[in-house]
């Protein structure tokens, strides 16, 4: 399985938010990420799974 690594800017673009939002979410441990030294990266498959989990949680709360 091919892993695609995304930067903060790429995840921000992917989610349609400002990169400051991503930095805040990383600080608050709200989004899965990993670090290489001081740089922050994301695995696209993990982000996709996280998005699906967020959608499922919203649907469950609405019921």
Buried (B, 14 or more C-beta within 10 A) or exposed (E): EEEEEBBBEBBBBBBEEEBEBBEEBBEEEEBBBEEEEEEBBBBBEBBEEBEEEEEEEEEEEEE
